[in-house]
Amino acid sequence: MKKTEDFYEKVYEVVRQIPDGKVTSYGAIAKAIGAPKSARTVGYAMNNSLKNDAGLPAHRVVNRNGVLTGKHHFNEIDMMQKRLEAEGHVVENDQIKSFQEVFWDPFELY
């Protein structure tokens, strides 16, 4: 269990650094923490964070195409979209418009 907790903490450390108005992907986070094949596990960490860390901006983590794949894990089905829109993002059909323009690459930190 300790290994999983350490991995999750690395993920959360990156997520806490996502700038306002920006988003990143599960895969980008995995690459940044040195586990490039662990995008799915980053997703598990994000799902877990919704139960344990209300202050973490989990809504800013989407899939590699800008799709809100984690929306079903929020308390309300449209909460992820609402939070993104409150930060100025345009979301249509569960996908962030202009995704490449608002994408933040955490690999630049490491």
C-alpha positions in Angstrom: 0.0 0.0 0.0 2.9 2.4 0.7 4.0 2.3 -3.0 0.5 3.4 -4.1 0.4 6.2 -1.5 3.8 7.5 -2.7 2.7 7.4 -6.3 -0.5 9.2 -5.5 1.4 11.9 -3.5 3.6 12.5 -6.5 0.5 12.9 -8.7 -1.1 15.3 -6.2 2.1 17.4 -6.0 1.9 18.0 -9.8 -1.8 18.6 -9.8 -1.4 21.3 -7.1 0.8 23.2 -9.4 -1.5 23.4 -12.4 -1.9 27.1 -13.1 -5.4 28.7 -13.0 -6.9 28.7 -16.4 -4.8 25.7 -17.5 -5.4 21.9 -17.8 -3.2 18.9 -18.1 -3.6 15.2 -18.9 -3.3 12.0 -17.0 -0.5 11.0 -19.4 1.4 14.2 -19.0 1.4 13.8 -15.2 2.6 10.2 -15.5 5.4 11.3 -17.8 6.4 14.2 -15.4 6.7 11.9 -12.4 8.8 9.3 -14.3 6.1 6.7 -14.9 5.1 7.3 -18.6 3.0 4.2 -18.9 0.9 4.9 -15.8 -1.7 7.3 -17.1 -4.5 5.0 -15.9 -3.0 4.9 -12.4 -2.9 8.7 -12.4 -6.6 8.5 -13.1 -7.1 6.2 -10.1 -5.2 8.8 -8.0 -7.5 11.5 -9.3 -10.6 9.5 -8.4 -9.2 8.9 -5.0 -8.4 12.5 -4.5 -12.1 13.5 -4.8 -12.8 11.5 -1.6 -9.8 12.7 0.3 -8.6 16.2 -0.9 -11.3 18.6 -1.6 -8.8 21.4 -2.3 -7.0 19.6 -5.1 -7.9 21.0 -8.5 -8.8 17.6 -9.9 -11.1 19.2 -12.5 -8.0 20.4 -14.4 -6.9 16.9 -15.3 -8.5 15.5 -18.5 -7.5 12.9 -21.0 -5.0 13.5 -23.8 -7.7 14.8 -26.1 -9.2 17.2 -23.6 -12.2 15.0 -22.8 -13.7 15.2 -19.3 -13.3 11.4 -18.7 -13.2 11.8 -14.9 -16.5 13.7 -14.6 -18.4 10.7 -13.3 -16.3 10.6 -10.1 -17.4 14.1 -9.0 -20.3 14.5 -6.6 -22.4 16.0 -9.3 -22.2 14.7 -12.9 -21.6 18.3 -14.3 -19.4 19.6 -11.5 -16.1 19.1 -13.5 -17.5 21.1 -16.4 -18.9 23.8 -14.1 -15.5 24.3 -12.4 -13.7 24.4 -15.8 -16.2 26.9 -17.1 -15.8 29.0 -14.0 -12.1 29.3 -14.9 -12.9 30.5 -18.4 -12.8 27.2 -20.4 -15.4 26.4 -23.0 -16.6 22.8 -22.8 -18.7 21.3 -25.6 -19.8 17.6 -25.6 -17.6 16.9 -22.6 -14.5 18.2 -24.4 -12.4 21.4 -23.7 -12.4 23.6 -26.8 -9.0 25.0 -27.7 -7.4 22.2 -25.6 -3.9 22.7 -27.0 -4.0 26.4 -26.1 -4.8 25.8 -22.5 -2.7 22.7 -22.0 0.0 22.9 -19.4 2.9 20.5 -19.6 4.1 19.5 -16.1 7.2 17.9 -17.5 8.7 21.4 -17.7 8.9 21.3 -13.9 11.0 18.2 -13.6 
